[in-house]
Amino acid sequence: RLRLHEEKVIKDRRHHLKTYPNCFVAKELIDWLIDHKEASDREMAIKLVQKLLDHSIIHHVCDEHKEFKDAKLFYRFRKDDGTFPLDNEVKVFMRGQRLYEKLMSSENTLLQAREEEGVKYERTFVASEFIDWLIQEGEATTRTEAEQLGRRLLEHGIIQHVSNKHHFMDSNLLYQCRMNFRRRRRLMELLTEKSRLMPESHDSPFCLRKQNHDNRKHTSFLS
């Protein structure tokens, strides 16, 4: 969506003396998807964008068309007009993304290489220190609230215990970010049924990549 804004595919448009803010023309979006290798042809592009429509990510500006058409019709991302439905799962995901960016900032020293049960893991954080950090950053007011947030992040696959043995708890256990929110993923990868059925590759942000350490060949998981 941000790329579409940057390249002026999404912009204010006029039709019959009325201005429609932050919208795109269906035909132009299809052209853009093909030009940027997000779809191989117009039929594939229509199917991909239809999934966005089906999941209420976009909508026709007047809500008159439930099927995405290769035509000069105006559509808009619901996030651009404040109508995007934020259920609990989406809220946790978006919060996880914000926390991930904070953790990855150059000033943050919470993520470090550490050992647990004789195995070294990269980019880990200690649960109790993470809770301290959440309170310091204003993400929680009490340790109980911060622990509950950590548990929700784990349940949604955003963080994990380094060896997947424990749920999140206020302790000295080590955890890691499981998702790499900075990795750009293609629309097809996110939306098509085929991509959900394919085995996770090492490039997937949801795949836990193993790395060997020294001669003991211990493994750790990285986001």
Contacts in CASP RR format, 6 or more apart in sequence:
PFRMAT RR
TARGET T0000
AUTHOR 0000-0000-0000
METHOD contacts of the structure
MODEL  1
RLRLHEEKVIKDRRHHLKTYPNCFVAKELIDWLIDHKEASDREMAIKLVQ
KLLDHSIIHHVCDEHKEFKDAKLFYRFRKDDGTFPLDNEVKVFMRGQRLY
EKLMSSENTLLQAREEEGVKYERTFVASEFIDWLIQEGEATTRTEAEQLG
RRLLEHGIIQHVSNKHHFMDSNLLYQCRMNFRRRRRLMELLTEKSRLMPE
SHDSPFCLRKQNHDNRKHTSFLS
1 10 0 8 1.000
1 77 0 8 1.000
1 79 0 8 1.000
1 80 0 8 1.000
4 10 0 8 1.000
4 24 0 8 1.000
4 29 0 8 1.000
4 32 0 8 1.000
5 11 0 8 1.000
5 22 0 8 1.000
7 32 0 8 1.000
9 24 0 8 1.000
9 28 0 8 1.000
9 29 0 8 1.000
9 32 0 8 1.000
10 22 0 8 1.000
10 23 0 8 1.000
10 24 0 8 1.000
10 76 0 8 1.000
10 77 0 8 1.000
10 80 0 8 1.000
11 22 0 8 1.000
11 23 0 8 1.000
11 24 0 8 1.000
12 19 0 8 1.000
12 20 0 8 1.000
12 21 0 8 1.000
12 22 0 8 1.000
12 23 0 8 1.000
13 19 0 8 1.000
13 20 0 8 1.000
13 23 0 8 1.000
13 25 0 8 1.000
13 74 0 8 1.000
14 20 0 8 1.000
15 74 0 8 1.000
20 61 0 8 1.000
20 74 0 8 1.000
20 76 0 8 1.000
21 80 0 8 1.000
21 81 0 8 1.000
22 76 0 8 1.000
22 77 0 8 1.000
22 80 0 8 1.000
22 81 0 8 1.000
23 61 0 8 1.000
23 74 0 8 1.000
23 75 0 8 1.000
23 76 0 8 1.000
23 80 0 8 1.000
24 74 0 8 1.000
24 75 0 8 1.000
24 76 0 8 1.000
25 72 0 8 1.000
25 73 0 8 1.000
25 74 0 8 1.000
26 49 0 8 1.000
26 68 0 8 1.000
26 69 0 8 1.000
26 70 0 8 1.000
26 71 0 8 1.000
26 72 0 8 1.000
26 73 0 8 1.000
26 74 0 8 1.000
26 75 0 8 1.000
27 70 0 8 1.000
27 71 0 8 1.000
27 72 0 8 1.000
29 45 0 8 1.000
29 49 0 8 1.000
29 75 0 8 1.000
30 39 0 8 1.000
30 42 0 8 1.000
30 45 0 8 1.000
30 46 0 8 1.000
30 49 0 8 1.000
30 70 0 8 1.000
32 38 0 8 1.000
33 39 0 8 1.000
33 45 0 8 1.000
33 48 0 8 1.000
33 49 0 8 1.000
33 187 0 8 1.000
34 40 0 8 1.000
34 41 0 8 1.000
34 42 0 8 1.000
34 45 0 8 1.000
37 186 0 8 1.000
38 45 0 8 1.000
38 48 0 8 1.000
38 186 0 8 1.000
38 187 0 8 1.000
38 188 0 8 1.000
39 45 0 8 1.000
39 48 0 8 1.000
39 187 0 8 1.000
39 188 0 8 1.000
42 70 0 8 1.000
44 188 0 8 1.000
46 68 0 8 1.000
46 69 0 8 1.000
46 70 0 8 1.000
47 192 0 8 1.000
48 187 0 8 1.000
48 188 0 8 1.000
48 191 0 8 1.000
48 192 0 8 1.000
49 58 0 8 1.000
49 68 0 8 1.000
50 67 0 8 1.000
50 68 0 8 1.000
51 191 0 8 1.000
51 192 0 8 1.000
52 58 0 8 1.000
52 68 0 8 1.000
52 191 0 8 1.000
53 59 0 8 1.000
53 66 0 8 1.000
53 67 0 8 1.000
53 68 0 8 1.000
53 75 0 8 1.000
56 78 0 8 1.000
56 84 0 8 1.000
56 85 0 8 1.000
57 77 0 8 1.000
57 78 0 8 1.000
57 79 0 8 1.000
57 84 0 8 1.000
58 75 0 8 1.000
58 76 0 8 1.000
58 77 0 8 1.000
58 78 0 8 1.000
59 75 0 8 1.000
59 76 0 8 1.000
59 78 0 8 1.000
59 83 0 8 1.000
60 66 0 8 1.000
60 73 0 8 1.000
60 74 0 8 1.000
60 75 0 8 1.000
61 74 0 8 1.000
61 75 0 8 1.000
61 76 0 8 1.000
65 73 0 8 1.000
68 75 0 8 1.000
77 84 0 8 1.000
78 84 0 8 1.000
78 85 0 8 1.000
86 94 0 8 1.000
89 156 0 8 1.000
92 152 0 8 1.000
92 153 0 8 1.000
92 156 0 8 1.000
92 158 0 8 1.000
93 156 0 8 1.000
93 158 0 8 1.000
95 139 0 8 1.000
95 149 0 8 1.000
95 153 0 8 1.000
96 153 0 8 1.000
96 158 0 8 1.000
96 181 0 8 1.000
97 181 0 8 1.000
99 134 0 8 1.000
99 139 0 8 1.000
99 153 0 8 1.000
100 158 0 8 1.000
100 177 0 8 1.000
100 179 0 8 1.000
100 181 0 8 1.000
100 182 0 8 1.000
101 181 0 8 1.000
102 108 0 8 1.000
102 137 0 8 1.000
103 110 0 8 1.000
103 111 0 8 1.000
103 125 0 8 1.000
103 177 0 8 1.000
104 111 0 8 1.000
104 182 0 8 1.000
110 125 0 8 1.000
110 129 0 8 1.000
110 130 0 8 1.000
110 133 0 8 1.000
111 123 0 8 1.000
111 124 0 8 1.000
111 125 0 8 1.000
111 177 0 8 1.000
112 123 0 8 1.000
112 124 0 8 1.000
112 125 0 8 1.000
113 120 0 8 1.000
113 121 0 8 1.000
113 122 0 8 1.000
113 123 0 8 1.000
113 124 0 8 1.000
114 120 0 8 1.000
114 121 0 8 1.000
114 124 0 8 1.000
114 126 0 8 1.000
114 174 0 8 1.000
115 121 0 8 1.000
116 124 0 8 1.000
116 162 0 8 1.000
116 163 0 8 1.000
116 173 0 8 1.000
116 174 0 8 1.000
117 163 0 8 1.000
118 218 0 8 1.000
119 162 0 8 1.000
119 163 0 8 1.000
119 213 0 8 1.000
119 218 0 8 1.000
119 219 0 8 1.000
119 220 0 8 1.000
120 213 0 8 1.000
120 214 0 8 1.000
120 218 0 8 1.000
120 220 0 8 1.000
121 162 0 8 1.000
121 174 0 8 1.000
121 176 0 8 1.000
121 220 0 8 1.000
121 221 0 8 1.000
122 211 0 8 1.000
122 220 0 8 1.000
122 222 0 8 1.000
123 176 0 8 1.000
123 177 0 8 1.000
123 222 0 8 1.000
123 223 0 8 1.000
124 162 0 8 1.000
124 174 0 8 1.000
124 175 0 8 1.000
124 176 0 8 1.000
125 133 0 8 1.000
125 174 0 8 1.000
125 175 0 8 1.000
125 176 0 8 1.000
126 172 0 8 1.000
126 173 0 8 1.000
126 174 0 8 1.000
126 175 0 8 1.000
127 168 0 8 1.000
127 169 0 8 1.000
127 170 0 8 1.000
127 171 0 8 1.000
127 172 0 8 1.000
127 173 0 8 1.000
127 174 0 8 1.000
127 175 0 8 1.000
128 170 0 8 1.000
128 171 0 8 1.000
128 172 0 8 1.000
130 146 0 8 1.000
130 150 0 8 1.000
130 175 0 8 1.000
131 140 0 8 1.000
131 143 0 8 1.000
131 146 0 8 1.000
131 147 0 8 1.000
131 170 0 8 1.000
134 140 0 8 1.000
134 146 0 8 1.000
134 149 0 8 1.000
134 150 0 8 1.000
135 141 0 8 1.000
135 142 0 8 1.000
135 143 0 8 1.000
135 146 0 8 1.000
139 146 0 8 1.000
139 149 0 8 1.000
140 146 0 8 1.000
140 149 0 8 1.000
143 170 0 8 1.000
146 170 0 8 1.000
147 168 0 8 1.000
147 169 0 8 1.000
147 170 0 8 1.000
150 159 0 8 1.000
150 168 0 8 1.000
151 167 0 8 1.000
151 168 0 8 1.000
151 169 0 8 1.000
153 159 0 8 1.000
153 168 0 8 1.000
154 160 0 8 1.000
154 161 0 8 1.000
154 167 0 8 1.000
154 168 0 8 1.000
154 175 0 8 1.000
157 178 0 8 1.000
157 179 0 8 1.000
157 206 0 8 1.000
158 177 0 8 1.000
158 178 0 8 1.000
158 179 0 8 1.000
159 168 0 8 1.000
159 175 0 8 1.000
159 176 0 8 1.000
159 177 0 8 1.000
159 178 0 8 1.000
160 175 0 8 1.000
160 176 0 8 1.000
160 178 0 8 1.000
160 208 0 8 1.000
160 221 0 8 1.000
161 167 0 8 1.000
161 168 0 8 1.000
161 173 0 8 1.000
161 174 0 8 1.000
161 175 0 8 1.000
162 174 0 8 1.000
162 175 0 8 1.000
162 176 0 8 1.000
162 220 0 8 1.000
162 221 0 8 1.000
166 173 0 8 1.000
168 175 0 8 1.000
176 221 0 8 1.000
176 222 0 8 1.000
176 223 0 8 1.000
177 223 0 8 1.000
178 206 0 8 1.000
178 208 0 8 1.000
178 221 0 8 1.000
178 223 0 8 1.000
179 205 0 8 1.000
179 206 0 8 1.000
179 223 0 8 1.000
180 205 0 8 1.000
180 223 0 8 1.000
181 205 0 8 1.000
183 203 0 8 1.000
183 205 0 8 1.000
185 205 0 8 1.000
188 195 0 8 1.000
189 195 0 8 1.000
200 206 0 8 1.000
200 207 0 8 1.000
201 207 0 8 1.000
202 209 0 8 1.000
205 223 0 8 1.000
208 221 0 8 1.000
208 222 0 8 1.000
209 221 0 8 1.000
209 222 0 8 1.000
210 219 0 8 1.000
210 220 0 8 1.000
210 221 0 8 1.000
211 219 0 8 1.000
211 220 0 8 1.000
211 222 0 8 1.000
212 218 0 8 1.000
212 219 0 8 1.000
213 219 0 8 1.000
213 220 0 8 1.000
END
